[in-house]
Amino acid sequence: MTTVVKIGGVLLENPVKAVEEIRRVAGKRAAIVHGGGIQITRMLERMNVQSTFIEGLRVTDEKTLDAVATALLGEVHTALVKELVRQGLPAIGMFGAVHAEKKPGPWGLVGTNLHADASALNAMLDAGHIPVIPTLAVGNDSLLNVNGDETAAAVAIALQCSELLFLTDVEGVKNADGTVIDRSLDPGELLKSSFVSGGMVPKLKAVKAAMDAGIGLVRVGRTTFGPSS
């Protein structure tokens, strides 16, 4: 029984609280995927590079990719692994476990068709470790910026986990009147809704990909995707 936990957003600004949240939901056998959108945006602002998003994904040229790598690996990844270990959890950073193809279109150095190295991840889990995976993938010709939710789905699918959890600074998936949806059986139907936009689009696409691949239970904040019993 493996749990995959994806953490991002404001939660990563405070590693101590981030790890407390992870401890609250993760079982004994768990893998962690982390983003770092806020930290990446802050790094780009320092470099006077404006962020552009298309369909919730950050357009990434070489300069942006440098900022992504610096923020993700040099700041977020290091701080999260360090705090996990400080709190007594056997965390191991696993950059390089996710591979991707370059996404066609206007996004630049952004990855798609992600797949995670199941044998490497399972070896770490079997040894009693908690793999911590950043959202930076290895491509054919370069590193690629990849969406954190899509990365989490790829890891969940590779491990055929029992549960995929998205820890986020939003309460959950909201309907048209702003009320959190407690349970949904079909993320695909939500994707057709006019009230789903921005970063929720790739998140729900990731939920759908995971469920289509056999992951029976997915949670986004307080919203649960899966059967009622």
ABEGO torsion letter per residue (X at the ends): XBBBBBBBEAAAABAAAAAAAAAAABBABBBBBBBGAAAAAAAAAAAGBBBBBBGGBBBBBAAAAAAAAAAAAAAAAAAAAAAAAAAGBBBBBBBGABBBBBBBEAAEBBBBGBBBBAAAAAAAAAAGBBBBBBBBBBBAABBBBBBAAAAAAAAAAAAGBABBBBBBABAEBBBAAGBBBABBABAAAAAABAABBEAAAAAAAAAAAAAAAGBABBBBEABBBEBAX
